[in-house]
């Protein structure tokens, strides 16, 4: 009985730890960040012109997240989500 309680406690602890670390940014958040950086560097008009591209971006990011798995996806996008410019995003790719 005590062993079963320990197992259940460990499983619950593992689930809480996984929930706390999260699975990284959502595809929507990644695309929002990319469009935000584009707007900062290219202006609002350029982003408005590409408004139809956001849904395609979200679809591609969702596919990428599924293919890579959430841990790798999270690691790959952590730098992007912290970037303040496209130069910083480019540096993210060079770090690997």
N, C-alpha and C positions, 0 to 999 in steps of 0.2 A: 504494500500500500504506500509506504513512504517513497519507494523508488518511483512509483508512478507519479506521485506528487512532484518529485524532483524533476522528472521528465517534462511534466506539464509546465512547471515553473521555468525551466530552461527554454522551452518552446515559446512561452509567452515573452520572456526576456529577449529572445532572438527576434521576435516579431516587432517588439517595441524598438529595438536597436535599428532594425531595417527601416521602420517608419520614421525614426528620428533622422537618419541619414538621408532619407528621401531617394528619389530616383532621378534627381537632376531636374533641370528646367524642362518645361513642356515644349513641344514643338512650337506652339503659339508664342511662348515667351522668347524662344530663340529668334523667331522671325520678327517679333516686335523689336527686339534689341537690334537686329540687323537693319530694319527699316528706320529705327531711331538714329542709328549711327549714320545711315545714308542721308537722312534729313538734316542732321547737323553739318554734314560736309557738303552736300549738294543742294540743299534747300528744299523747302516744302513742295515746290512745283515739281521737282524731279520725283519725289515720293508719290505725289498725286497721280503722276503719269503712269506709275507702276502699280497702281492700286489693285489691279487684277492679278498681279504677280504674288501677292501675299498668300492667297489660297493655295497656289502652286508650291510656294515655299513651305507652308505648313504641311502639305501632303508629302513633300520630299523629306522634310525633317522627321515626320512620323515614320516613314519607311526606313530612314536611316537609324532611328532609335530602335526600331524592331529588329533590324539586321545586326546592329552592333551589340545590343543588350544594354540594359539601363545603366550599368556601372561604367562601361566604356563610353557610352553616350554622355553621361554626366561628366566624366573626366575630360572628354574632348571639348565640351562646351563651357566648362568652368572658366577658362581664360576669356572666351568670347563674352560671357555674361559680365565679367569684371572690366572689360575693355572700355576705354573712353573715346577711342578713335579707330579708324580703319588701319592706321599704322600699328596700333597696339594689337589688333586682330591678326595682322600679317605676322607680327612677332610671335603670336601664339603658335602658328604653324611652323615657325622656324625653331621653336624650342624642342620639338619632338625629334 
